[in-house]
């Protein structure tokens, strides 16, 4: 979320609402437009309570999606590191290639998929290195007990990695449907219009401004928060970054040195296939 833009949006919405209230106040009767202020306040309380409950449920939904994407990214990175270790017990014919392709997979996630998630263009695209890993594994012929155990473990970890990736990219498409956004904005509009009928020429202008301004600040800030949680990969403070996968890349480089793998990888530094 662009913090400066968010503050600007809240400020503009608040200024517009205060200006509308003061404009209506010029012709408002003393005591507001309502003959029975207590009854009007009761109706407003019902509207505000219903809107607050709806906002709370939507925030929980959006945060669940946000947290799921974060957890998926961390689980995927951890699984990649574990698979690298598992690969060292697989048959020698595929061991080195699988290790190299795992590094390329991690680079592709951090430097190819992440920018596409930020721009919303990833869609249902698969990771090409995931396909390469599958094809390489098909050539494996485990014979010893340790190789067979590693082969079985690799398959389980592949399923875990794919599930974690699916959870990660799920947050990039948003979980809040369009009709729900319509309901939120329509309800917010109804509340603001209702508040304008509380315009009272007998009250000071500053009191009237604070009355509607405080409500608009809360509503606008909450809607912006929901928008951020619904798209956690957008650039800005608090957005999800490939920190876990970048940390895994550092671990993989250390492990490659331990197992004396120093050959040229089949990809560049960003995860694109070399050549």
TINUNU-593172 format. One line per field, with one value per residue: residue number from 1; x, y, z of N, C-alpha, C in turn. Coordinates in steps of 0.2 Angstrom, whole numbers. Layout:
// TINUNU-593172
num = NUM, ... .
n_c1 = X, ... .
n_c2 = Y, ... .
n_c3 = Z, ... .
ca_c1 = X, ... .
ca_c2 = Y, ... .
ca_c3 = Z, ... .
c_c1 = X, ... .
c_c2 = Y, ... .
c_c3 = Z, ... .
//
This chain:
// TINUNU-593172
num = 1, 2, 3, 4, 5, 6, 7, 8, 9, 10, 11, 12, 13, 14, 15, 16, 17, 18, 19, 20, 21, 22, 23, 24, 25, 26, 27, 28, 29, 30, 31, 32, 33, 34, 35, 36, 37, 38, 39, 40, 41, 42, 43, 44, 45, 46, 47, 48, 49, 50, 51, 52, 53, 54, 55, 56, 57, 58, 59, 60, 61, 62, 63, 64, 65, 66, 67, 68, 69, 70, 71, 72, 73, 74, 75, 76, 77, 78, 79, 80, 81, 82, 83, 84, 85, 86, 87, 88, 89, 90, 91, 92, 93, 94, 95, 96, 97, 98, 99, 100, 101, 102, 103, 104, 105, 106, 107, 108, 109, 110, 111, 112, 113, 114, 115, 116, 117, 118, 119, 120, 121, 122, 123, 124, 125, 126, 127, 128, 129, 130, 131, 132, 133, 134, 135, 136, 137, 138, 139, 140, 141, 142, 143, 144, 145, 146, 147, 148, 149, 150, 151, 152, 153, 154, 155, 156, 157, 158, 159, 160, 161, 162, 163, 164, 165, 166, 167, 168, 169, 170, 171, 172, 173, 174, 175, 176, 177, 178, 179, 180, 181, 182, 183, 184, 185, 186, 187, 188, 189, 190, 191, 192, 193, 194, 195, 196, 197, 198, 199, 200, 201, 202, 203, 204, 205, 206, 207, 208, 209, 210, 211, 212, 213, 214, 215, 216, 217, 218, 219, 220, 221, 222, 223, 224, 225, 226, 227, 228, 229, 230, 231, 232, 233, 234, 235, 236, 237, 238, 239, 240, 241, 242, 243, 244, 245, 246, 247, 248, 249, 250, 251, 252, 253, 254, 255, 256, 257, 258, 259, 260, 261, 262, 263, 264, 265, 266, 267, 268, 269, 270, 271, 272, 273, 274, 275 .
n_c1 = 4, 3, 8, 7, -2, -13, -15, -18, -30, -39, -38, -43, -56, -61, -61, -70, -82, -83, -85, -97, -105, -105, -110, -123, -127, -129, -142, -149, -161, -162, -156, -156, -162, -170, -185, -186, -173, -168, -174, -169, -155, -155, -159, -148, -138, -141, -139, -125, -120, -123, -115, -103, -101, -102, -90, -81, -81, -77, -64, -58, -59, -51, -39, -36, -34, -23, -14, -13, -7, 6, 10, 10, 20, 32, 31, 33, 46, 54, 51, 58, 71, 72, 70, 82, 91, 86, 88, 101, 102, 97, 98, 114, 113, 103, 105, 113, 107, 94, 97, 102, 91, 82, 88, 86, 73, 70, 75, 67, 55, 57, 62, 55, 42, 37, 37, 27, 16, 14, 10, -1, -2, 2, -8, -14, -2, 11, 26, 41, 52, 47, 41, 52, 59, 50, 52, 65, 65, 59, 68, 75, 81, 79, 88, 94, 90, 91, 90, 77, 69, 72, 67, 53, 51, 54, 44, 33, 37, 37, 23, 20, 26, 20, 7, 9, 14, 2, -6, 1, 0, -13, -18, -15, -24, -35, -49, -61, -76, -84, -98, -98, -89, -97, -108, -102, -97, -110, -117, -108, -110, -124, -124, -116, -124, -135, -130, -128, -141, -140, -136, -134, -139, -138, -127, -109, -98, -86, -89, -98, -91, -81, -90, -94, -82, -74, -81, -79, -66, -63, -71, -65, -52, -53, -59, -48, -39, -44, -44, -30, -26, -33, -25, -11, 2, 4, 16, 23, 23, 22, 18, 19, 34, 47, 55, 57, 60, 72, 80, 81, 88, 101, 104, 104, 115, 125, 124, 127, 140, 145, 142, 150, 146, 149, 146, 140, 125, 109, 102, 99, 104, 91, 82, 78, 79, 95, 103 .
n_c2 = -6, 11, 22, 36, 40, 33, 41, 53, 50, 47, 60, 69, 63, 66, 80, 83, 77, 85, 98, 96, 94, 106, 114, 110, 113, 127, 130, 122, 118, 124, 112, 101, 92, 82, 79, 71, 68, 57, 46, 46, 45, 32, 25, 27, 21, 8, 7, 10, -1, -12, -10, -10, -23, -30, -24, -29, -43, -44, -39, -49, -60, -55, -53, -66, -72, -64, -68, -82, -82, -77, -87, -97, -93, -94, -108, -114, -109, -115, -129, -130, -129, -140, -150, -149, -155, -168, -171, -175, -188, -195, -205, -204, -200, -191, -182, -170, -162, -161, -153, -141, -137, -134, -123, -114, -114, -107, -95, -91, -89, -79, -68, -68, -73, -65, -51, -52, -55, -44, -35, -41, -50, -64, -74, -90, -96, -108, -113, -114, -121, -130, -139, -144, -150, -161, -168, -171, -180, -190, -198, -204, -219, -227, -238, -243, -244, -232, -223, -226, -222, -209, -205, -207, -198, -186, -185, -183, -170, -163, -162, -155, -143, -138, -136, -126, -116, -114, -109, -97, -89, -88, -77, -66, -64, -59, -60, -55, -53, -44, -40, -38, -28, -18, -18, -13, 0, 6, 5, 13, 25, 27, 29, 41, 50, 50, 55, 68, 74, 77, 89, 104, 120, 127, 122, 124, 126, 119, 108, 101, 98, 89, 79, 73, 71, 63, 50, 48, 47, 35, 26, 27, 24, 10, 4, 6, -2, -15, -16, -16, -28, -37, -37, -41, -41, -29, -15, -7, -1, -15, -24, -41, -48, -57, -63, -75, -84, -78, -79, -93, -95, -91, -100, -112, -109, -110, -123, -129, -126, -134, -147, -147, -142, -133, -130, -122, -115, -119, -108, -90, -76, -72, -82, -85, -97, -101, -96 .
n_c3 = 0, -4, 7, 7, -3, 3, 15, 9, 2, 12, 19, 8, 7, 20, 21, 10, 16, 27, 22, 15, 26, 32, 22, 21, 34, 34, 30, 38, 51, 68, 79, 71, 57, 61, 70, 81, 90, 97, 92, 79, 82, 87, 75, 68, 75, 74, 60, 60, 68, 61, 49, 55, 60, 48, 42, 51, 48, 35, 36, 44, 34, 24, 30, 34, 21, 18, 28, 25, 12, 16, 25, 16, 7, 15, 19, 7, 3, 14, 11, -1, 3, 10, 1, -7, 2, 2, -11, -11, -8, -18, -33, -41, -55, -56, -46, -45, -55, -51, -39, -45, -52, -42, -36, -46, -47, -35, -37, -48, -42, -33, -41, -53, -52, -41, -45, -55, -48, -40, -50, -54, -65, -65, -65, -69, -72, -73, -64, -73, -69, -60, -68, -75, -64, -62, -74, -74, -62, -67, -74, -64, -55, -42, -32, -21, -3, 4, -7, -12, -1, 0, -13, -11, -1, -7, -17, -8, -2, -14, -16, -5, -8, -19, -15, -5, -14, -21, -11, -8, -20, -21, -14, -22, -31, -24, -13, -10, -16, -30, -28, -14, -12, -18, -9, 3, 0, -4, 8, 16, 10, 13, 26, 28, 21, 29, 41, 37, 39, 52, 53, 61, 64, 75, 82, 85, 71, 71, 79, 72, 61, 66, 70, 58, 52, 59, 58, 44, 43, 50, 42, 29, 31, 36, 24, 15, 22, 21, 7, 5, 12, 4, -7, -5, -11, -17, -20, -7, 11, 22, 13, 6, 4, -5, 6, 13, 3, -3, 8, 8, -4, 0, 9, 1, -7, 2, 5, -7, -8, 2, -3, -13, -26, -40, -53, -68, -67, -74, -76, -76, -64, -61, -62, -75, -89, -94, -109 .
ca_c1 = 0, 6, 5, 6, -8, -18, -16, -21, -37, -42, -39, -48, -63, -63, -62, -76, -87, -84, -87, -104, -109, -105, -114, -130, -128, -131, -149, -152, -164, -159, -158, -155, -168, -175, -189, -185, -166, -166, -176, -164, -149, -156, -158, -141, -134, -143, -135, -118, -118, -123, -109, -97, -101, -100, -83, -77, -81, -73, -57, -56, -59, -46, -33, -35, -31, -16, -9, -12, -1, 12, 12, 12, 27, 37, 31, 36, 54, 56, 51, 63, 78, 72, 71, 89, 94, 83, 91, 108, 101, 94, 103, 119, 112, 99, 106, 116, 103, 89, 99, 103, 85, 79, 90, 83, 66, 69, 77, 62, 50, 59, 63, 51, 35, 35, 35, 21, 10, 13, 7, -7, -1, 4, -13, -13, 5, 15, 33, 44, 57, 43, 40, 59, 60, 46, 55, 72, 64, 56, 74, 78, 79, 82, 89, 96, 85, 91, 88, 70, 66, 73, 63, 47, 51, 54, 37, 29, 39, 34, 16, 19, 29, 15, 2, 12, 14, -5, -8, 4, -3, -21, -19, -13, -30, -40, -54, -67, -80, -86, -104, -97, -87, -103, -112, -98, -97, -116, -118, -104, -113, -130, -122, -114, -130, -139, -126, -129, -147, -139, -133, -138, -136, -137, -120, -103, -96, -81, -92, -101, -85, -78, -95, -94, -75, -71, -84, -77, -59, -63, -73, -61, -46, -55, -59, -41, -35, -47, -41, -23, -26, -35, -20, -5, 8, 6, 21, 22, 24, 17, 17, 23, 40, 50, 61, 59, 64, 79, 84, 82, 93, 107, 105, 106, 122, 130, 124, 130, 148, 146, 142, 155, 143, 151, 145, 136, 118, 105, 98, 103, 103, 84, 79, 77, 83, 101, 104 .
ca_c2 = 0, 17, 26, 43, 40, 32, 47, 58, 48, 49, 67, 71, 61, 69, 87, 83, 76, 91, 103, 94, 95, 113, 117, 108, 116, 134, 130, 117, 121, 123, 106, 96, 90, 77, 82, 67, 66, 51, 41, 46, 42, 25, 22, 28, 16, 2, 7, 9, -7, -17, -9, -12, -30, -32, -23, -34, -50, -43, -38, -56, -63, -52, -55, -74, -72, -61, -73, -88, -80, -76, -93, -101, -91, -97, -115, -115, -108, -121, -135, -130, -130, -147, -154, -149, -160, -174, -173, -178, -195, -198, -208, -200, -198, -185, -178, -164, -159, -158, -148, -135, -134, -131, -116, -110, -113, -102, -88, -89, -87, -72, -63, -68, -73, -60, -45, -53, -55, -37, -32, -45, -54, -71, -79, -98, -99, -113, -112, -119, -125, -136, -144, -146, -155, -167, -172, -174, -185, -196, -202, -207, -226, -228, -245, -244, -243, -225, -220, -227, -218, -202, -204, -206, -192, -181, -184, -179, -163, -159, -160, -149, -137, -136, -134, -120, -111, -112, -104, -91, -85, -87, -70, -62, -63, -56, -65, -51, -52, -37, -37, -37, -21, -13, -17, -9, 7, 8, 6, 18, 31, 28, 32, 48, 54, 50, 60, 75, 76, 79, 96, 108, 127, 129, 120, 127, 123, 114, 102, 98, 95, 84, 74, 69, 70, 57, 44, 47, 44, 28, 22, 27, 20, 3, 2, 5, -8, -21, -16, -19, -35, -41, -37, -40, -40, -23, -12, -2, -4, -20, -29, -47, -48, -64, -63, -82, -87, -75, -83, -100, -95, -90, -107, -116, -107, -113, -130, -131, -126, -140, -153, -146, -141, -127, -130, -117, -117, -119, -102, -84, -74, -70, -88, -87, -102, -99, -97 .
ca_c3 = 0, -4, 13, 6, -6, 7, 19, 4, 0, 19, 20, 4, 9, 26, 19, 6, 20, 32, 18, 14, 32, 34, 17, 23, 40, 33, 29, 43, 57, 75, 82, 65, 53, 64, 76, 87, 89, 100, 88, 74, 84, 87, 69, 66, 79, 70, 54, 61, 71, 55, 45, 59, 60, 41, 41, 55, 45, 29, 38, 45, 28, 20, 34, 33, 14, 18, 32, 21, 7, 20, 27, 10, 4, 20, 19, 0, 4, 18, 7, -7, 6, 12, -5, -9, 6, 0, -17, -10, -7, -24, -38, -44, -61, -56, -40, -46, -59, -47, -35, -48, -54, -36, -35, -52, -45, -30, -40, -52, -37, -30, -46, -59, -50, -37, -49, -59, -43, -39, -56, -56, -71, -64, -67, -68, -75, -69, -63, -78, -66, -57, -74, -76, -59, -63, -80, -71, -58, -71, -76, -58, -54, -36, -31, -14, 2, 5, -13, -12, 4, -3, -18, -8, 3, -12, -19, -3, -2, -20, -15, 0, -11, -24, -11, -2, -19, -23, -6, -9, -26, -20, -11, -27, -35, -20, -10, -9, -23, -32, -25, -7, -12, -19, -3, 8, -2, -4, 15, 19, 7, 16, 33, 27, 19, 35, 45, 35, 42, 59, 52, 66, 63, 82, 85, 81, 65, 72, 82, 66, 57, 70, 70, 52, 50, 63, 55, 38, 44, 52, 37, 24, 33, 36, 18, 13, 25, 17, 0, 6, 14, -2, -12, -1, -15, -20, -17, -1, 18, 24, 8, 6, 0, -5, 11, 15, -3, -3, 13, 6, -9, 3, 12, -5, -10, 7, 4, -13, -7, 6, -7, -19, -33, -42, -60, -70, -66, -80, -76, -74, -57, -60, -63, -82, -92, -98, -116 .
c_c1 = 4, 4, 4, -1, -14, -20, -20, -28, -41, -43, -44, -55, -66, -65, -69, -82, -89, -87, -95, -108, -110, -110, -121, -132, -131, -138, -153, -155, -160, -161, -158, -162, -173, -179, -188, -178, -164, -168, -171, -157, -150, -156, -151, -137, -135, -139, -127, -116, -118, -117, -103, -96, -99, -92, -79, -76, -77, -66, -54, -55, -52, -39, -31, -32, -24, -11, -8, -7, 5, 15, 14, 19, 33, 37, 35, 44, 57, 57, 57, 70, 78, 73, 78, 92, 92, 87, 98, 108, 98, 99, 107, 117, 107, 100, 108, 111, 97, 91, 100, 96, 81, 81, 87, 76, 65, 71, 71, 56, 51, 59, 59, 43, 32, 33, 28, 15, 9, 9, 0, -8, 1, -1, -12, -6, 8, 22, 37, 49, 53, 42, 47, 61, 57, 49, 61, 70, 62, 62, 77, 76, 82, 82, 90, 90, 85, 88, 80, 67, 67, 68, 56, 46, 51, 47, 32, 31, 37, 27, 15, 21, 23, 9, 3, 12, 7, -8, -5, 1, -10, -22, -18, -19, -36, -46, -61, -70, -82, -92, -103, -94, -92, -107, -108, -98, -104, -118, -115, -108, -120, -129, -120, -119, -134, -136, -127, -136, -146, -136, -137, -135, -135, -130, -115, -101, -90, -84, -95, -96, -82, -83, -94, -87, -72, -74, -81, -69, -59, -65, -68, -54, -47, -55, -53, -38, -38, -44, -34, -22, -28, -30, -13, 2, 9, 11, 19, 23, 19, 16, 21, 28, 43, 56, 62, 62, 71, 83, 86, 88, 100, 109, 107, 113, 127, 130, 127, 138, 149, 147, 146, 152, 145, 150, 140, 129, 114, 101, 102, 101, 95, 79, 76, 82, 89, 101, 97 .
c_c2 = 6, 21, 33, 44, 38, 37, 52, 56, 49, 56, 70, 69, 64, 76, 87, 82, 82, 97, 102, 96, 102, 117, 116, 112, 124, 135, 125, 121, 120, 116, 100, 96, 85, 80, 78, 64, 59, 45, 40, 43, 34, 21, 22, 23, 9, 1, 6, 2, -12, -16, -11, -19, -33, -30, -28, -41, -49, -42, -45, -60, -61, -54, -62, -75, -70, -66, -79, -87, -80, -83, -98, -100, -94, -104, -117, -115, -114, -127, -136, -132, -137, -152, -155, -154, -167, -176, -176, -185, -199, -201, -203, -197, -192, -180, -171, -159, -156, -153, -141, -132, -132, -124, -111, -109, -107, -95, -86, -86, -80, -67, -63, -68, -67, -53, -46, -53, -48, -33, -35, -49, -61, -76, -86, -101, -103, -111, -117, -123, -131, -141, -148, -152, -161, -171, -175, -180, -191, -201, -205, -215, -228, -236, -247, -242, -235, -221, -220, -223, -211, -200, -203, -200, -186, -180, -181, -172, -159, -157, -155, -143, -134, -133, -127, -114, -109, -108, -97, -86, -84, -80, -65, -60, -60, -61, -61, -50, -45, -35, -35, -30, -16, -12, -13, -2, 10, 10, 12, 25, 32, 31, 39, 52, 55, 55, 67, 78, 78, 86, 100, 115, 130, 127, 123, 123, 117, 108, 98, 95, 89, 78, 70, 67, 63, 50, 43, 44, 37, 23, 21, 23, 12, 0, 1, -1, -14, -21, -18, -26, -40, -42, -36, -40, -34, -19, -7, -5, -9, -25, -35, -47, -55, -65, -70, -85, -85, -78, -90, -100, -94, -97, -112, -115, -110, -120, -133, -131, -133, -147, -153, -146, -134, -126, -124, -119, -116, -113, -96, -82, -73, -76, -90, -92, -99, -101, -97 .
c_c3 = 0, 1, 11, 2, -2, 12, 15, 3, 7, 20, 15, 5, 15, 25, 15, 11, 25, 28, 16, 20, 33, 28, 19, 29, 39, 33, 34, 49, 63, 78, 77, 62, 56, 70, 82, 86, 92, 96, 82, 76, 85, 81, 66, 69, 76, 64, 55, 64, 65, 51, 49, 59, 53, 40, 45, 51, 39, 31, 40, 39, 24, 24, 34, 26, 15, 22, 28, 15, 10, 22, 21, 7, 9, 20, 12, 1, 8, 15, 2, -3, 8, 6, -8, -5, 4, -6, -17, -9, -12, -28, -41, -50, -61, -50, -41, -50, -55, -42, -38, -50, -48, -35, -40, -50, -40, -33, -44, -48, -35, -35, -52, -57, -46, -40, -52, -54, -41, -44, -57, -62, -71, -67, -64, -70, -70, -69, -68, -74, -62, -62, -75, -70, -60, -69, -77, -67, -61, -73, -70, -57, -48, -35, -24, -9, 3, -1, -13, -7, 2, -8, -16, -5, -2, -15, -14, -2, -8, -19, -10, -3, -16, -20, -8, -8, -21, -17, -6, -15, -25, -18, -16, -31, -31, -18, -9, -15, -24, -29, -18, -7, -13, -13, 2, 6, -2, 4, 18, 16, 11, 23, 33, 25, 25, 40, 43, 37, 49, 59, 57, 66, 70, 85, 81, 76, 66, 75, 76, 62, 60, 70, 64, 50, 53, 60, 48, 38, 45, 46, 31, 25, 33, 29, 14, 15, 22, 10, 0, 7, 8, -7, -9, -4, -18, -17, -12, 5, 19, 19, 8, 1, 0, 0, 12, 9, -4, 2, 12, 1, -5, 6, 7, -7, -5, 6, -2, -12, -3, 2, -13, -26, -35, -50, -61, -70, -73, -81, -74, -67, -56, -61, -70, -85, -96, -105, -120 .
//
